[in-house]
Amino acid sequence: MFFSQEKRASVKEENPEATFGQIGKILGEKWKAMSDEEKKPYVQKAEADKKRYESEKAAQA
């Protein structure tokens, strides 16, 4: 999600006629083409956000 949020505007700008679904597909292709090292910052953000969510959920219980 963090990758998609960060890159969606530039993909939409590069592909102004693309539909929402097509933009998602392009983003998916870009993600798959990235190396694990390139993905690492996004994966770390997702892991940190998951921990935050779980902590907030536990605090509400």
N, C-alpha and C positions, 0 to 999 in steps of 0.2 A: 504494500500500500504506500509506503513512504516513497519508493521509487516512482510509482505511478503518479502520486501527487506532485512530486518534484518535476517530472518530465512531461506531464499531460499538456501543459500550455505550449511548450516548444513543439511537441508532436502535432498539436492542433494547428499551430502557426505554419508548420511545414506541409500540412495536409488539410487545407481549409475546407475542402469538399467532403472530408471523411465523416462518416457517421460516428455516433458514440461507440457502437460496437466495433467499427473498423479501427478507431483510435485505441481501443482496448487490445485488439489483436496486434497492432503495431507495437504497443508498449510491451506486450508479451514476447514478441519476437526480439525486441531490443534486450529484454531481461535475459532471455535464453542465450543470446549472443555474448553476454558479459561473462568474464571469468569470475571464479569464486572470490578473488581478491577485489575485483570491482564491485561485487555484490556485498562484500563484508560490511561497509558502513550502514547499508540499508537493513541488513539482517540484524545487526547490533541494535539499531533503533527499534526494530520490531520486537526483539527480545526484551528490551528495556520497557517498552510500552506494554507488553504482555504482563510483565511483573507488576507494573503500576496498576494495571487493570485488576489483576488478581488481588493485590493488596487492598484496593478500594472496595472490591466486592467482599472480601473477608471482613473489612471494617464495618460494612453495612449489615452483616449477618448477626 
